Amino acid sequence: MKNILSVCFILLTVVLQAQQLESLGIKKGVKVNGGISFANNFYTASGISNRLNPYSYVLSGNLNINAFGVAVPLSFAYSNQNFSYRQPFNIIGASPSYKKFKAHIGYRNLTFSPYTLNGHNFLGGGFEYNGDKFGVVIMSGRLLKGVQYDSNNVNVLPAYKRMGAGIKLSYRNKGDEISLSNFYAKDIINSIDSVPPRLGLQAQENVVWGISFKKSVGKKFALTGDLARSEWTKDITAQQLPEQSNSPFAALFYIKGNQSTVTYNAMKFNGTYTFKLFSLGAGYERIDPEYRTLGAYYFNNDLENVTVNAATALLKDKIKLSGNIGLQHDDLNKTKSSSMKRTVGSVSLGMNPTKRLNINLSYSNFYSYVNIKPIDLQYLPNARYDTLNYTQVSQTISGSVGYKLLESDRVTKMIQLSSSQMSASSKQASANRKNSMLNATIAYNQAWKTSGISFGISMNGNQSRFEDNTNMYVGLGITGGAPIWKKKLRSNLGINMNQNYDNNTLVAYLFSVTNSYSYRLGKHQSFNASLRYTGRTKIADSATGRYNTNFNEFMGSLSYSYSF
């Protein structure tokens, strides 16, 4: 509670100072704005286990300070759930800027390229300069916090403290751009006590170089590319190698490798040619098996992609058509026990024949084939090669049509129809499984501009087929909203009723009611309240399994916001 009061006091002080600056007449030199909000959430349920805490709260705020061109944005959040910090309040970080300069302080994240430093959080500092032609980005700090091994808590995984640093230099000229980046990270061995060998924790080291470019050839052709080469030491304590290496790249990787050190490459290219009526593009991506950079949390590797795309716009952009197809495969070194091939294609069509009518259609197809390689036929005496393989095909078709029945100064009326179908089939030997999902919605909405009243009604259907089971929902939805109390208070109400069918048998009714209120007090303050009820009523003698349950669920929220 002391932390909450401290935060409120700090923000109140800033608000008063901002008001004093305005009264002193130097508001042009120093600008302060932001806000604070406090939300209370309530929950209760009967017939089912609680899915949320009975009570939770969230205190959040943001503060933006601009002093004579230097911008300093700050933000914070505090809650009684989903936090594991010992200190419940932390000012995470700031990125003040001045003209073409920007600094990064505290907890921040930066991206150099997809294959080097890519959005990894760090605690430290950084600097950016974005000139008209030249640019530089520098960062340094802690990537991972050291976590001690705890034999009494198996859910806490130990980790070495990891430090990192990087730099990116770029040059831009007339739309063309080239950049060179370098990122380095290393685990600190003595940052934690010894860890049992069975856990497989190893201290790592990594240095990676990257080149990115964007080049226009004439007015019609554009080429982009990313290349990276990463040297990764999986275990710093592994046996050292004798001095050797005549590779021209050796001097670039300034870490001393050992028997666990490996070097991998990654690359991606895209080219687009624009004709008079359409554009045509192609792309290629290859990432070596086990490619790794410690500047990213997760990385897909061992893949090769080839893509082709095309797009056109006709009749003064009233018709837009685009499509693409891609081929992907893994097991580049032919060492895996199985290999996968994927084919992905999609087509989309958008039409605006009139100002009132809008039509969108799309289709996508995903095909994958897995070739499982038998280790030795002596373990599979009755198996055939083709029975080991696995094929999967999935398709998605979606479309929507929107039409404005009326558009005037007083009222707007609109009807919209949307539908989508997703299907998937898998085949292995003689086994063939098919699943599908179908959704359809038709909705009518009307709004009176002068009074601010709105009304809507919709019908929806959802059908799912999974092998021998068919599940379907059919329902009706009603929504409405109206301003109250000289339009300072707005109320919204939504009601949904659905019938649930299992294998064409009615098994349950589903209900939901949502009522919300929003009230503004002047320009700076607002109050919001909402209450939601969700319930299910089973049908006697027909509900089985997961449908053989009645339940009621209530969720409420009450919040206050202040902005300045």
N, C-alpha and C positions, 0 to 999 in steps of 0.2 A: 504494500500500500504506500510505503514511503516513496518508492520509485515512481508510482503514478502521480503522487502529489508533486514530486520534483519536476516531472515532465510538464505537468499543467502549469506550474509556477514559471518555468522557463519560457513556455510559449506565451503565457500572459505577459511576461516582461517584454518579450519581443513585440507583441501587439501594441503595448503601451509606447514602446520606443518608436514603432512605426508611426503611430499617431502623433508623437512629439515631433518626429522629423517632418511630417506634413505641416504641422503648425509652424515650424521654424522656416518653412519655405525652401527646404533643400531636398524635396522629394525627388527632383530630377536627378540628383547625384546619387542618392541611396534609395533603392526600392526594396521593400520587404513584403512578400505575400506568402500565403500558405493556408493551412487549415489543420483542424484537429477533430477527431470523431470518436465517439464512445458508443459501442453497440452491445446490447444484452440479448442473449439468445436463450430461449426456453424450450424444453422438449419433454414429452411424456408419451407413453405408448402402453397399450393393453392388448394381450393376445399374442404378442411377439416380443422378442428380446429387444432391449433398447439399442438403437443404432447410433445414437448421439448421447452426449453428456446431458444430464437434466438441466444444467445451467452452464453457460460459458459467456465470456465477455472478451472483447477486443478493443484495445485502445490504440489508435494509429494517428499519425500526423505527418505533415510535410512542411518544410520551411525552405523558401527560395529567397536568397539574399543577393541583390545585385548592387554592388558599391562601385560607382563610377566605371561601369563596364565589366567589373569582375563578378561573375556569376558563381554562387555557391549553393547548390541544391542539397538539402538534407531530408532524411525521412527516417521514421522509426515505426515499430509495431510491437505491441505487448499483448499477450493473451495468457489465459490460465490453462491452455491446452496446446498441444503440438509444439512445445518448446522444450529443449533439452539443455539449454544453457544454464549454468549456475548463476550467472548474472542475468536476470530477466530483461534488463533494459540495455540495449546496445545501440549507439549511433554507428550504423554500419560503415558509412564512408561518405566521401564528398568528392565531387569533380568540379572544382571552381574553374571558370574560363574567363579569358580576357582577349577579345578580338580573335586572333588566329592561334592563341595559346590555350592549353587546357592542362590542368594538373589532376592527378588521381591520388587520393589519400584514404587509407583505411582499407576496408573490404571492397574490392573492385573486381571487374573482369574485363578483359580485352581480347580482341581477335586479330591475329596477323593474317592467317590463311586457314583453309579447311584442314591442312595437313601439318601445321606447326603449332601455334598457340591458337586455340579455338574455344573461347568463352570460359576458360577455367578461372574460378575465383582465386584470388590471392589477397593476403594481408600485407600491405606494404605501400609502395608509392609508384607513380608513373608520370609521364610527361608526354604531351603531344604538341606538335607544331604542324599546322596545315596551311602552308603558303599557296600562292597561286600556282607555282610549279613544283616546289620541293615540299616534302613532308617527312616527319620523323616521329616515331612512337617508341618510347622506352619504358620498361617496367622492371620491377624487382620486388621480391617479397616471398612470403611463406605460402606455398601451395597447399600443403597438408599439415595439420597439427599432429604432433606426436601423441600416440595413444598407448598407454602401458597395458601389458598383458594382465588379465584378471581371471584367475582360474575359477573364481566363484561366479563369474558372469560370462557365460559362453556367447551371449548375444553381442558383446562388445568385442570387435575385432581389433587386435593391436595394429599399429601403423607407425612407421618412421616419420619423423619430421622431414618435410620435403621443401627445399628452397629452390627458387627459380629466378631467372632473369632473361630478358630478351630485348631485341631492337629491330625495328622495321624502318627502312629507308625507301622513299618513293619519289618518283619524278613524273609529272604530268605535263602534257603539251598538246593543245588543240584536240582534246578528247582522247588522246592516246595516254597510256599509263604503264609504268613498269615499277615493280617494287622488289626489294630484297629483304628477307627476314631471317633472323637467327634466334633460336630459343634454346636455353640450357636449363636443366633441372638435375638435382642430385639429392638423394636421401642422406640424412645425417645419422650415421651408425650409432653414435653414443647418445642420441636423443632419447632412447628408451632402454630399459633393462633387457637382459637376454630373453629370448622367446623360444619356447619348445620347438625343435626342428620339425615335428609332425605338422605344424601349422603352415609350413612352407613359405614363411615370410622372408623376403630377401630385399636388401637395400639395392636400389637401382640408380642408374645415371643415364642421362640422355642428352644428346645435342642434335639439333635438326636445323637444316638450312632449307629455305623455300624461295622460289621465284614466282611472282604473279605478273601477268601482263594483260593489257587490252589494247588492241591495234585495229584501226580502221584503214582499209585499203580502198581508196576512192570514196564514193558516197554510198556504195551499195553493199560492200562486204565488211563484216566485223569479225574479229577473231579474239577469243579470250583463252587464257590458259593458266594452270597452276601446276608447279612441279616442286617436289620436295625429296630430300634425301636425309634419312634418319639413322643415326648410329646409337644403338641402345645396348647398354650393359645391364643384363638381367640380374647379375649378382656381383656387387662391388668386391666382395671377399673372395671371389673365385681366383684360381691360380693365374698369375701373370704370364703373358706371352713374351718370348724373347724379342728383342728389338728387330723388327722386320717391317715390311710394307713399303713397296715402291709405288704404290698407287698415288696418282696426282691428287686424289681427294684426301689423303691422309693428313696433310697439313691443315685442312679446313676443320677436321674434327679434333679439337684440342683436348679430348679426354684420353686418358691412358687406358686402352682396351685390355681385356683379359680373355680367358677362354669362353666366357659367356657373352662376349660382345658380338652383336650382329648388325648388319647394315642393310636397310631396305629402301625402296623407292616408291613414290606415288606420283601420279600425273593425271591431269584432266584437261581436255581441250574442247572448245565449242566454237563453231563457225556458223554464221548466218549471212545469207545473200538475199537482198531485197530486190525483187523485180517490180514491175509497174503495178501489177495486180495482186501479187502474192509474195510471200517470203518462204525460203527453204533453208533449213538448218540441219546440222549434224554434230554429234558429240562423241567423244571417246574418253573412257576412264579406265585406268588400271592401277590397282593397289596390290603390292606384293603380299604374299602370305606372311602373317605375323607382323605386318607393318604396325608400328606403335610410336606414339608421341606422348610424353608425360604432360603435354599442354592441353590434353583433351580428356574428358571423363570416359568416353566410350568411342570406339572406332571400329567400323566395318573394314575388313581386309580380305585378302585372297579373293579378288573379284575382278572381272573385266566386263565393261559395259560398252555397247555401241547403240547410239540412239539417232533417229531421224525424225524431224518434225517439219510441218508445213502449216501456213496460215494464210487466209485471204479475207478481204473485206470488199463487198459488192454493194452496188446501188446506194452510194454515199453512206457507207457504213450501216445500212439497214440490215444487212445480212453478214454475219461473221462466222467463218468456218475454220476450224483448226483441228489438227490431228498429229499424233506421234506414235512411234513404235520403237521399242527397245529390246535388245537381246543382252542377256547377262549369263555368265557362267563362272563357277569357282574351280577349285582344285587346279590352280595354275601350274603347280609343280608335279602334278599327278602322284601325290603321296597320300591322299585321303582314302579312307575306306569306302567313301561314296562321293559322288559328284552331282552337282545340281545345275540344270539349265532352266532359265526363265525367259519368257517372252511376254512383254507388256505392251498393250496398244490401247489407244483411246481416241475418240472423235467427239467434238462438241460443236453444236450449232446454235447460234443466237440470232433471233430475228425481231425487228421492230418495224413491222409494216406500217403502223400508224402511231401517233403519239399516245394512244390509249391501249394498244395491244402489245404485249411482250411475250415472246415464246423462247424457251430454252430447252434443248435436248442434248443428252450426252450418253456415250456408250464407252465402256472400258472392258478390257479382257486381260486376264492374267493366266498364263500357262506356265507350269513348272514340271520338270521331269527330273527325277532322282534316280541315278544309276548306282545301285548298291553292289559293291565289288566283293564277292565271296573271298574270305581269307584262304580257305582250302576246301575243296569239294568233299574231302573225307569227313568233314563235320556236317555236311549237308548232302547226304547220299541220294536223297530223293528230290532234291531241288533242281529247278531249271533256272538258267540265267534270267529269262524274261519274267519269272515269277518273283524275283527279288526287286525288280524295279517298281517305282511308284510314280504315278501321274496325277496331277491336280489341275483342274481348270475352274476358274471363277469369273463370272461376268456380272456387270452392273449396268442397268439401264435406268435412266432417270429423266424426268421432264417436268416442266411447269408452264402454265399458261396464266397470265394475269391480264385482266381487262378492266379499265375504268369505265363504269357505267355512267358516271356523272362527275364532272369537275366544274364547280362554280365558286363564286365568292362566298356562298353560304354553306354548301354541303359537298362532301366527297363520298362517292359510292364505288366500291371495288369488289370484284369477285376473282378468286384465284383457285386454280386446280393444280395439284402437284402429285406426282406418283414416282415410285422407284421400285425396282425389282433387283434383288441380289441372289445369285445362284452359285453353287459350288458343287463340284463333283470330283471324286477321287477314285482312282482305280489301281488295284494291285492284284495281279493274277486274275482270278475270276470274280473277285469281290469288287463291286461297284456301288459306291455310296453317293447319294444326291441329297443336297439340302438347298432350301430356298427361303427367301423372305420377301414379302410384298407389302408395300405401304401405299396408301392413297388418302388424300385429304382434299376436301372442297370447303372453301371458307368465303363468307361474305362479311365485309366490314363497311361501316358507315360512320362518318364523323361530321358533326355540326361545328363549323369554324367559329361562329359568333359566341355560342354558349359554351363550347369546349367539351360537349358531351360526345361520347363515342360508344359504339355498339358493334358487337360481332357475334356471328354464329358459325359453327363449323361441324362437319361430320368427318370421321376418320375411321379407317380400317387397317388392321395389321394382321397378316397371316404368316406363320412360320411353319415350315415343314422340315423335320429332322428325322430322316429314315422312316420309321413306321408311325411317327407321332405328328399330329397337326394341331397347332395352337393358334387361336384367333381372338382378336379384340375388335369390337365394333362399338363406337360410341359417339356422343354428342357433346360439344363444348359451347359454352356461352360466356362472353366477356362483356364488360361494360365499365365505363369510367365517367365521372362527372366532377366538376369543380363545385366546392361548397364554401360558404362564408366569404363572400366577395372574392372568390377565386384564390384565396390564400390556402385553402385546404382542398386537396384532391383525393378522391376515393376511387379505388378500382376493385372490381369483383370478378372472379373467374370461377366457373362451375364446370366440372367435367364428370360425365357418367359413362361407364363402359360395361359391356357385357363380355365375359370371358368364356370362350368355348374351348374344350379339349376333345379332340377327335369328334367334332360336330355335336358335342353334348354341352349344354349350358351348365357351367360349374360354379360361377361366381359373378357377383356384381361389384364393380369398383367405383368408388366415389372420391372426389377431391374438391375442396372449396378453398379458395384463397381470397382473403380480403386485406387490402393494404391502404394505408393513409399516409399522405405526405403534406406537411405543413411548413410553410416558409414564414419566418418572422423577420421582416426587413430583408436587407440584401445579404446579410452575413450568416444568419442562423436558420437551421432547418431541423425538423423533427420527423422521424419516420417510424411507422408501426405496421406490423403485418401479422396475420394469423393464418395458418394453413392446417386444414384437416384432410387426412387421407384414411380411407377405410375400405375393408373388403368384407362382403357378406357371402358366405358359401350357400350353395343350393343343396338342400337336404337330399340324401340318398344318391347324389350324383357326383359330389366333390370327393376326390381321392388324392392321396399323396400330399403334395405341397399346396393343393387347393382346399384341403380339408381343414381350414383354419379361418376363424373370424378375427379381425384385428382393427384397432382404432389408433390413430397416430396424430398427435398435435404438435405443431411447431410454431413458436412465436418469436418475434423480434421487436426490440424497441431501441432506437438509436437517436443520437443527437450529433449534429455537425456544426462547426463554426469555421467560417472562412474569412480571411482578411487580405 
